C-alpha cells in the first residue's frame, strides 16, 4: 500500500467515484462497432487492484464431516448462486464447481457425506500439465483458471485427482460479473476469490454457517493464530489422496 | 556403380480424381463438423466432464503416433544404411509430415477454443508435457521437412545422414512425449505408468509402417508402378516384429497393473467387465491387431505373400484404433478412485463407469484428419518427384539381381 503513489490513489478514487455515480450494474461504452468497453462496479476492496496478492497467506478450508448432514445441499446451492453455474438437466456435461459426495464402506455399511471441490493444492497437477499456463496458483494458494489463455484442451481435467474441474460445453448467459466464465474453457472452484479479496469468506462457508451447521471453516493456514490453523494443530485431519503429495489447501476432519 | 534412382511425380492413374474427390468430401464433412461443434459447444459431441477426450483424440493420437512410424523407411535407409530402403525415403518423410499435420489438425480443431491456436503456440508452460509436445511436433515438422529437402536437392547428399540421425532421435523423443501425456497422469489408475512411453514407441513403429505400406502399395497399384513383392515382404516382416513389440509392452503393462492392488480395479474393468472396452481390447487390439497379423506374417511354410502383408497392415491399423480407444476412452470411463475400498456416489457421476457414445461430428472430424493427411500426400506426389519411377525389386534392391541368379 505504501508503494502506491498519491497519483495512483487519486486515480483509484476517481475511478471508484465514477463507477459509483454510474449506478448499479455494468457500465458499458461503445468505442466502435463491435468493440465494447466494460467496467464493473468495484465495491471497496480489502486489497487494492494494483496491490499484489499476499504470498505469506495460504487460504484453505477445513470441512468437518461429522457436522455435514446428508440431506443438506446448501453449500452447493450457495456456490451455484454466487458464481452463476447451474445444473441444467444434463449432469454429464453441466458444470459443478462443488458437489456432495457420499462414501460407503461396503464391508461395514458406514456412510458419510461431505462436499468436494477444487482442493487448491500447493503442488497442483492441473497447473503442471496446462500447456499455456492458464491454470495457475496465486501467491496466496488459490488455484484458478485464466479464462483468457485457456485453450480448452482439458488436459487439466485428465490430471486432477479430484474431478474438481468442469468444461463449459454450451454457450452461457447471465454471467456474474465477478465470476467470468467462457464457453470452451475449463473452470472450477475459485475459493470465491472475489469475496476473499474484499475480506469475506467463500459463499459455501457463509451459507453453511447461516444454516447452523458450521461444517466449513475458512482461513489462513499459514497464520498460527487463525482458527483454522489452531484446529488443524489440535485435531487429526486428512487430505484426500494425501499419497500424491499435493499438499491440499482443503482439509477434512472426522473423515 | 549403380545407376541413380529416377523419381517421378504423379498426376493421373486409376481412380486418381475419384480419390481426390473422396478425400475432399471427407475434409468438407470434417470442416462442417468442426464449425457445428464450435458454434454449439461440445454439448453436441459425446464428450462429457467424465470423458473429456473422446474419438477425436483417438484419431489425432493415432495419426501423430503413425507419423513417427511412417519415417521408419527413411531411417532404415539413412541411419542404418540399408540401400533398398533409400529410394523410398522421400515418400517416407512426406507421409510422416502429412500424418502429423492431419493429427494436429484434429487435435487443434477439437479444442474448446480453437481460435486461440496462437496462444497455444506463443504461451508456454515449460513444466507441461503437453507444451513439450508442441515443441516436439514443431521440431519434427522442421527437421523432417529439411531432411526431405536434402534428399531431393542437388549437392546436399552430405547433410542427409546427419539430418536422418537427428530425425530418428527426434521421432523417438516425440513418441516418448506422446506416451508420457498419459503415462505421467499420476492421478488416474488407468494411466500412471512410465511404460506408456516405450509402448507408444512400439505402437508408432508398427502403425506407421502399416500406413506406409498401404499408401505406397495403393499408389503403386493405381499408377501401374507396383511395389516389388520382395520389398513388400521385407517391410511386412519388419512391421510384424514391431507388432510383436506392441504385444510385449502391452503384456508387461497389464501384468504390472494386475500385480499392484491399487490398479487391480481398472485392470479388471479393461480385461473382463468393461463391455465395449473389454471386447475392443481382446478382439480389436490383441486378436485383430496383434495375433492375426503375426500369424499372417510369420506362420511357417506359408511362403512370401504381398497380399498377406496388405491384409496384415489393415488389421494392424484396425487394432491400433481399438488399442487407442481402450487406452484413451477406457482409461477415463473407469471411475477415478479417490477413496480406495469405498463405494462413492454423487451428482457428478463419481464412482460410476462413465458412458460415452461418440457423435457423428467427432467421427467426421477424425476422418477429416485422415483425409487431410492423405490429401497432403497426394498433392505432394503431384508437386514433387517423390516415388521411384520403378518400384520393382530389381530397381530398388541392388542385391536383388545377384540373389535371383
Interface residues (C-beta under 8 A of the other chain):
Chain A: X87 X90 X91 X92 X93 X94 X95 X96 X99 X100 X101 X102 X103 X104 X105 X106 X116 X125 X127 X128 X129 X130 X131 X132 X133 X149 X150 X151 X152 X153 X154 X155 X157 X158 X159 X160 X161 X162 X163 X165 X166 X167 X168 X169 X170 X171 X182 X183 X184 X185 X186 X240 X241 X244
Chain B: X40 X41 X42 X43 X48 X49 X50 X52 X53 X111 X112 X113 X114 X116 X117 X119 X120 X123 X124 X125 X127 X128 X129 X130 X131 X134 X181 X185 X186 X187 X188 X332 X336 X338 X339 X341 X342 X343 X344 X345 X346 X347 X348 X349 X350 X354
